[in-house]
Amino acid sequence: MANTEKLGTKNENNEVKSGKKWIAFFRNNKKLMDGILIGVLAVILLVTAFYYFRNNQTKKASNAIISSIEIYNRALSTNDTTLFNKALEGDDETDGFLSIISDYKITKTANTAKYYAALCYLQIGNKEESMNYLLDYDKDEDHLFYMAQMLIGDLYDEQKDVDNAKKYYQKAIEGEDAMTAPIALYKLGMIYERENNWAEAYNTYQQIQDKYYERYSEMGVDRNLERAKIKAKK
């Protein structure tokens, strides 16, 4: 019993000594500890302010892009170049896609605006700017991202840059998006046909039949598959 009491007393003494050491440390380093505390509080305030600012920017950007997309859709239905330019550049009442990209850089909406800006440039014939914005578009919304990859493939194909065209069609196919992948596969198959690579053309068209049969039927790919099958001697 005595040994136990001594051990307990010894532990208590150690705890008291340890507590005194910490108190002494804080007293001797008060300025340092105050600085650390102020630094931590400053970081918390900065992070809070940033999230508040970003949320506020996101709301503004989301409201702004709705009008620009509406103008873009009107431009598509009327094929009005003036409206495509308005959707891009905006006016006194509307922020265009370019303003949204510039003014709300930290938001996801700015990224979406890059995609629509690329479409506008494509419609008015400025393919170089369209390519720039498509290449700058980050993977945020999967459907739009894979569509962007296919459009990049189209632009490279027009430039006779077949290797890059294939590369970006493959990226579009990897998403397995039911709307985009079958079209990208078809376009890739057509490249293989031009190259007289009938085995690859057949395999590519076969993927459309196997994975996207409804789209395969709608697109009439059976004719391409049959042609490639004969040429590849399958």
N, C-alpha and C positions, 0 to 999 in steps of 0.2 A: 504493500500500500504506500509506503514511504517513497519508494522509487517512482511509483506512478505519480505521486503528488509532485515530486521534484521535477519529473519530466514535463508535467503540465505547466508547472511554474516556469520552467526553462523556455518552453514554447511561447508562453505568454510574454516573457521578457524579450524574446527574439522578435515577436510581432510588434511590441512597443518600440523596440530599437529601430525596426524597419520603418514603422510609421514616422518616427522622429526624423529618420534619414530623408524620407520623401518630403516631409514638411520643410526640412532644412534646404533640400534641393530646390523646392519651389520658391522659398524665400530668397535664396542666393541667385536664382535665375528668373526672377520675376519678369524682367524686361523681355527675356527670350520667350517665356511661356505666354506672356501677353501678346507678343508678336505673332506667335503660332496661332493663338486663339483668334486674333484679328484676321490673320491670313485665311483660316478655315471659314470664318464668317463671310469674308469677302468672296471666296470661291462659291459658297452657297448662294449668296446674293446674286453673283454674276450668272450662275447656272439658272437660277429662278428667273432672272430678268431675260436671259436668252430664250428660255422656253416660252415665256409670256410674249416676247417680241415675235418669235417664230409663229406661235399660234395666231397672233394678231395678223401677221403677214399672210399666213395661210388663208385666213378668212377673206381678207381683201383680194388675194389672188384668185381664190375660188369664185368669188362674185364677179371678178373682172373677166375671167376666161369664158364664163357662160355666154356673155354677149358676143365675144369674138367667135366662138364656135357656132353660134346661131347665124352670124354673118357668113361664115365659111360655108355652112350648109345651104344658105340662100344662094351663094355664089355657085355652088355645085349644081343646084337645080336650074339655074339660069345661064350658067357658063359665062358669067359676067366678070371680066378681068378687073373692073373697078372695085367690085366687092371683095375679090381676093386680096387686092392691095389694101383695102380698108380693114379686112380681117388681120392683115399683117401689121399695118402701121397705126391703125386706130384713127380717131378723130377727136374733136372736142368733147364728145360724149362717151366715147368708148376707148378703152385701152386695147391696143392691138397685141398680137402675140409677141412681137419684138419688145414692146414695153414691159410686158409681163415677165419675159425672160430677164430683162435688165433690172427691173425694179424689185422683183421677188425671188432673187437668186437662191435663197436658202430654202425655198419651198419645193415640194414635189410638183406643184402646179406649174412652176417654171419649166420643169423637165417635160411635162405634157405639152406645154406651149412650143417647145422645140420641135416636137413631132408635127404639130399642126403648121408651124412656120415652114417646115420642110415640104409639107403637102401644098401649101400656098405657092411657094417658089416653084414647085414642080408644075403647077397648073399655069403659071404665067411664063414658063419656059426658062427659068433661071435654074438650070440643073446643077450648076456648080454650088450655089448657095444651098440648094435642097440637099445635096450630098453632105455638105458641111454640117448641117443641122441633124441629119439622120445619123451621121457618125458620132455626133456629140450627145445623142439621146441615150440616157442611161436606162438600164433594165429596172423598170419600176412597175409598170402595168404590163403583164406578160403578153397579152394579146397585141397591144400596140408595139411592143418591143420586137416580137417576131415578124410582125408586118413590116416594121422598119428595116429589119434585116433583108427581107425579100425585096423591098424597094431599092435598097443599096445594091443587091444583086442585079436588079433590072438596069440600074444606071451603069454599073460596070459592064454588063453585057452589051449595052448600047455603045460603050467605048471600046468594044472588042477586047476587053480585058477579061478573058474567059476564066482564068484561074481564080481571080477575085470574085467573079460572078458565081462560080461553083461554091466557093468558100462561104459566101453569104447566103446562098440558097440552102446550103447544108445547115447553117445556123438557124435559119427559119424553120427547117424541117425538124431540128432537134427539139423544138418546143412542143411538138405533137399537138399543135393547136388545130382543131378540126376545120377552121376556116382557112388558115394560112398554109399549113403543111401540105395539103393535097395540091394546091396551086404551085407552091415552091417545088414540089416533086415533079410536077408536070413540066415546069420551065427547065428544071435540071435535065429531065428526060429529053427535051427538045435540043438542048446543047449536045447531049451525047449523040443524038441523031445527026446533027450537023457534023459531028466529028466521025461519023460512021462507026461509032462504038455501040453497036447494036445490042451486045450482051448487057452493057450497063444501062442502056435505054430500057431494055426489057425488064431488068431487075427493078428499075426505078418506077416504071408504070405498074409493075406487079405490086409494089408497096402500097400504091394508091388503092388498088383493088382489095388487098388484104386488110389494110388498116382503116380505110375511109370509103367503104363500098358505096354508101349513099352519094357521096361527092363524086366518086368514080363514075357512077351511072349518070349523074347530072351533067358532068363535064364531057361525056362521050369518049372517055379514055380507052374504051375497048378497041376502037379503031387503031389507036397508037400502039396498044399492047399487041394486037394481032400483027401489025406491020413489023414491029420490032422482033416478035417471035419468029416470023418467017425469015427475016434478014439475019437473025442470030442463029437460025437453024436449030431452034429449040424443039 
